[in-house]
Structure formats: C-alpha cells, structure tokens
Amino acid sequence: MSTLGTYYAAKGRSDVESVSQRTILKKVLRMPIVYGALFGLIFQLLHIPLSKEIMLAVGMIGDSSIPVIMLILGMQSATLRIRQIEVAKISFALLVRLMVSPLWALLLVYFMPIDLMAKKILIVLAAMPTAANTTLISVQFNTKPQLVSSATFFSTVLSLITLPIVLMLVQPPVMNLLAI
C-alpha cells in the first residue's frame, strides 16, 4: 500500500496532465513509512534493540493513526453527493472487493499447504471492505478522493451483509472440502 499504492496514486493525480516517472518515484521515496520499514528491517536483521521510550512513541503514533484516518474518511464522506457518485465504477469496485476477492482467495488457499484455520482467515480477510487508508492516500495525492471514499464507504456498509455470509461459508461442511 505504501509503495505500489503510493506510486499509482501519485501517477494518477487528477490535477496534473502527466507526471514523470522520476517525480512519481520521488514521491514514493518521500513517504515516511518506506523509511520506517527499511529501518525496521535493518534493526531486526542486526538484532538492534529499541528503548522503551522509542517503542512507547511508536506505539502512540500507531494508536493515533486509525482515529486520524477515520476522521479524514468521515470528512470525505460528508462531502459525498449522490449525483457525484460514479455508479459503474463503484459497482465494479464493490463486486471485485466483496465477491470476487473472497472467491479468488478460496481458490488460492485450496492449493496452499497451510492448516484449515489459516485458510479460513485468509478468505475472511479477502472479504473485508476497502481499507480506509486508501482514502487517505487518494486525498494526499488528489487521485479521485470522492471515488475512493465512496468505494470505502459503500464497501463498509455492504460488508455488513457480505461478511456474515462469508463467515457462514467458512464454517463446516463447506470448509471441509479444503481440508483435503
């Protein structure tokens, strides 16, 4: 999300005609999460421990990220107008996210050599609504934030119907087919 997602968001900006690859890559490399992941990997590989204070600060920032993303999503949702909703695009996004994705996951996990519980978890995760951080990135890069926040909003609302169905389907006897 923070590399390829940022790349495509920067590439698809709606306020500029075309952006060079170099400019897009600079925007991706300016994202703090890229450096955080790189430093985290280095610290993990070199077994460098972090102090309690640093871990506390990181935890506090992490804990605040969800409320901030929800606030931005709420602000974007408040500006949605029924006439502005791109029904065809939203319908396609909802179909892929809430129906095709879990079916594709079901097909893929059938061939994975993992236990049944892990298979169920992967299928349920594939059925989750569109992530709210997509709205944050679309707002940051001005990449159709209305469309993305609409997809996030409607997928969240519709997941109240689709998730119980998926949860029911991952229970026996349907999932016993995957245990083979």
C-alpha positions in Angstrom: 0.0 0.0 0.0 2.8 2.4 0.9 4.9 1.7 -2.2 2.8 0.5 -5.1 -0.3 2.1 -3.8 1.5 5.4 -3.4 3.1 5.0 -6.8 -0.2 4.6 -8.6 -1.8 7.4 -6.5 0.9 9.8 -7.5 0.8 8.6 -11.1 -3.0 9.1 -11.3 -3.2 12.6 -9.9 -6.2 14.4 -11.3 -4.8 17.9 -11.0 -1.9 17.5 -13.5 -1.8 16.4 -17.1 1.1 13.9 -16.8 3.8 13.3 -14.2 7.3 12.0 -15.0 8.4 8.6 -13.6 11.2 10.4 -11.7 8.7 12.7 -9.9 6.5 9.8 -9.0 9.4 7.8 -7.6 10.5 10.8 -5.6 7.0 11.0 -4.0 7.1 7.3 -3.1 10.6 7.7 -1.6 9.3 10.7 0.5 6.8 8.6 2.3 8.0 8.1 5.9 6.6 4.5 6.1 9.2 3.4 3.5 12.0 4.6 5.7 10.3 3.1 8.8 10.1 -0.3 7.1 13.7 -0.1 5.9 15.0 0.8 9.4 12.7 -1.8 10.9 14.2 -4.4 8.7 17.8 -3.3 9.3 17.2 -3.2 13.1 15.6 -6.7 13.0 18.3 -8.3 10.9 21.1 -6.7 13.0 19.2 -7.5 16.3 19.4 -3.9 17.4 17.0 -3.4 20.4 14.9 -0.2 20.7 14.5 1.6 24.0 11.1 1.6 25.9 10.8 5.3 25.2 11.1 4.8 21.4 8.7 1.9 21.5 6.2 4.0 23.5 6.5 6.8 21.0 6.0 4.4 18.1 3.0 2.8 19.8 1.4 6.2 20.5 1.8 7.2 16.8 0.4 3.9 15.7 -2.5 4.2 18.1 -3.4 7.6 16.8 -3.3 6.6 13.1 -6.6 4.8 13.0 -8.6 7.7 14.5 -6.9 10.2 12.1 -7.7 8.0 9.1 -11.3 7.6 10.3 -11.6 11.4 10.8 -10.4 12.0 7.2 -12.7 9.3 5.9 -15.6 11.0 7.7 -14.7 14.4 6.3 -14.6 12.9 2.8 -17.9 11.1 3.3 -19.5 14.3 4.5 -18.8 15.9 1.1 -20.2 13.0 -1.0 -23.2 13.8 -3.1 -25.5 11.2 -4.6 -25.3 12.8 -8.0 -21.5 12.7 -8.0 -21.2 9.0 -7.3 -19.8 7.1 -10.3 -22.2 4.2 -10.1 -20.5 2.0 -12.7 -17.0 2.3 -11.2 -18.3 1.9 -7.6 -20.3 -1.1 -8.6 -17.3 -2.7 -10.2 -15.1 -1.9 -7.2 -17.7 -3.4 -4.8 -18.2 -6.5 -6.9 -14.4 -7.2 -7.0 -13.8 -6.3 -3.4 -16.7 -8.1 -1.7 -17.4 -11.0 -4.0 -14.6 -11.8 -6.4 -11.8 -11.3 -3.9 -13.1 -13.9 -1.4 -13.9 -16.4 -4.2 -10.4 -15.9 -5.6 -8.9 -16.4 -2.1 -11.0 -19.6 -1.7 -9.5 -20.9 -5.0 -5.9 -19.9 -4.0 -6.0 -21.3 -0.4 -7.2 -24.7 -1.8 -3.7 -25.2 -3.2 -1.8 -23.8 -0.2 -0.1 -26.2 2.2 -1.4 -24.5 5.3 -3.8 -25.5 8.1 -7.5 -25.1 7.8 -7.7 -22.2 10.2 -5.2 -20.2 8.3 -7.2 -20.8 5.1 -10.4 -19.5 6.7 -8.6 -16.4 8.0 -7.2 -15.6 4.5 -10.7 -16.0 3.0 -12.3 -13.7 5.6 -9.5 -11.1 5.2 -10.1 -11.1 1.4 -13.8 -10.4 2.1 -13.1 -7.3 4.2 -14.2 -3.9 2.9 -11.9 -1.4 1.2 -9.3 -0.1 3.6 -9.7 3.4 4.9 -6.1 4.3 4.3 -6.8 4.2 0.5 -8.9 7.3 1.1 -6.0 9.0 3.0 -3.6 8.4 0.1 -6.2 9.5 -2.5 -6.7 12.7 -0.6 -3.0 13.3 -0.2 -2.3 12.8 -3.9 -5.6 14.2 -5.2 -6.4 10.9 -7.0 -10.2 10.9 -7.2 -10.8 11.2 -3.5 -14.6 11.2 -4.0 -14.5 7.9 -5.9 -12.2 6.3 -3.4 -14.1 7.4 -0.3 -17.3 6.3 -2.0 -15.9 2.9 -2.5 -14.7 2.7 1.1 -18.0 3.9 2.5 -20.2 1.6 0.4 -18.0 -1.4 0.8 -18.0 -0.9 4.6 -21.8 -0.7 4.6 -22.3 -3.6 2.3 -19.8 -5.7 4.3 -22.5 -5.8 7.0 -24.3 -8.2 4.6 -21.4 -9.9 2.8 -19.2 -10.7 5.8 -21.7 -12.7 7.7 -22.3 -14.8 4.5 -18.6 -15.4 4.1 -18.3 -16.2 7.8 -21.1 -18.7 7.4 -19.5 -20.2 4.4 -16.1 -20.8 6.0 -17.7 -23.0 8.6 -18.1 -26.8 8.2 -19.2 -28.5 6.0 -18.2 -26.1 3.2 -14.6 -25.7 4.5 -14.2 -29.5 5.0 -13.7 -29.5 1.2 -10.5 -27.5 1.7 -9.2 -29.9 4.4 -8.4 -32.5 1.8 
